[in-house]
Structure formats: C-alpha cells, structure tokens
Amino acid sequence: MTTPLAAKIAREYGTPCAVIDMDRVERNIARIQKACEAAGVANRPHIKTHKSPLLAKMQIAAGASGITCQKLGEAEVMAEAGIDDILISYNLIGDEKMARLGALQRKANMTVAADNSTVIAGLPKAAETSGRQLPVVVECDTGRKRAGVETPAEAVRLAREIAASKGLVFAGFMLYPTETGWAEAQRFYDEALAGVRAQGQEVRMVSTGGTPNMKNVGKLKGATEHRPGTYIYNDRMQVAAGVATWDDCALNIYSTVVSRAAPERGILDAGSKTLTSDVCVVVNMMDEVVMVRGEEILGVLPVAARGKLR
C-alpha cells in the first residue's frame, strides 16, 4: 500500500530508504529515561543503534548521564561533537588503538572495559598519552557467553591488576545479565564486590544492559547505571521481549515492489543489506536516514559514526 508520505519519500530519496519517526523517537527517549530514573539508576544509552551525535545529544538532554560506544571510531565521532562522558564497552588492544584512546581522552572523560590481562597491560600507554588517569571497568559474563570474565575470582584478580597499573583506576563492573538470569548476576556481583573490598578497593560504577532488560532495570542491588540501546528505534525483538509495542517502533524501511511474477510472490528492492535481523545492523548499512514527523519530511540525518575506523 502506498501512502502520500511513502510516495513523497520514494520521489525525493528513492527506495530502499530508512525512515525514522521523530515523534516516536522522542517518546522512546522520554519513556526509557523515566524508567531508569524510577529505578534509581543512571541511563547510559548505547549509541551503536543510531550512531548519530544529534540523537545522542537528545538522549543526554533528556537526562542521560553519558553514552556507551562499542568502538573507538564511534567514540571519536561523539567526542568531536562535544559529548564528554563516554564508556567504550569493548576490549581495546594494540598500540594504534592506545594512541587514539589517549588522544580521545584529552577531549572527553573516558571509561573503558576489560576482561583480560592483555587488554589491561596495554591501557597504561593510553593514560600516558593523555596525561590523565584512565578508569577501567571489569566486564563480567553472567550467562550470555559473550565477552567477560566467567567467575567472581577472575573479576577480583583483574580489579587488582588494574589498580596496580600505572595510570589506571579500577572503576567497577560491567554486566549484561540474561533476561532471566538476574538472581545469578546478583550472586556474581555480590561475591566480586566482597572480593574487591577485601583487597581495599571500592566500586563506584556498576553498569547493566540493555534494552531487552528494561523489565529488569534496577533489580541488581548495587547497580548505578543501565545501558539500553535499541530502545530509541525498537524492533520486533523488543516487542517479543515485552519491552516495546509496535507503536514504539520508530524505524521503517520504505521499499518498492519491483516484481509480481506470481499472485503469491512479490519481489522488493530491499534485501539483506537493509532488512537485517535487528535495528543496530540496519543503520550501519546506511549513510543517512530520513527523518519524518507525521506526514512531514524533516530532512536527512547522517549516520555519522557508521563504519568509522579512524
């Protein structure tokens, strides 16, 4: 079905075209900010979903304490735009990245994550380059089997290594519990907290994530912040998880039916490069998205941190 807005977008921008509904974006920002505040934790949204300084600034203006980035290139774009409190939630390794991280820390207050001794051993080079102490959180795997140490004992050991490294400051822990694994995450955190306190350290930052866990936000006793990302646009996975409705989905791909070879079959001009499995990958495929409000086209928004390496 073609609507007047869809026809106008097709004429002016062609298809396939990623379109964001700014009314829904603003509602999503306000709703999740309110939920974090009600739970007593700071909101540190992950920007990999939108990769836009403009949208990151909207999140901060609504009350977010800072942002989360997945890689240096994203953080560099955000710092260049004037965003000052950035967590990089991924291991950084190598002299080239340490030089960039050090330069970045001269512009913004940075915190980085680490889950092994090799990463920690390299980070003092960044601190030396910046001339500032670099806060480091220990990433903990509490059930997702992705990055992160798998035992509280490992977390305590890495906290000790961080504190003993020149230019580094142990800042706390970063967790991403499964949606049903918060009791296990609490036991992990409690044991890790007791361990670091036994060696004379304190924890100022305990970061949980992400959007599918909004139903659990604040459940971890001791958490100081939450890292939701997809919520700004939402998708079918968030709807299935019960943390969003279809009316909360702010990003759509406008496409054209280019073939009806048979009554039961249609071919679109949008394939796997646009209709990806989740929202975070969609925007990384685009140089820009089109912003709309109601039936009005507001203009284009560059995906400024897309594919940014340097």
PyMOL commands that set and color helices and strands:
alter all, ss='L'
color gray80, all
select helices_A, chain A and resi 4-13+22-39+47-49+53-61+72-80+95-105+117-130+152-164+182-198+211-216+230-232+236-241+246-248+279-284
alter helices_A, ss='H'
color red, helices_A
select strands_A, chain A and resi 17-21+42-43+67-69+85-88+109-114+134-140+168-175+205-209+225-227+251-254+257-262+265-268+288-293+296-302
alter strands_A, ss='S'
color yellow, strands_A
deselect
rebuild
show_as cartoon
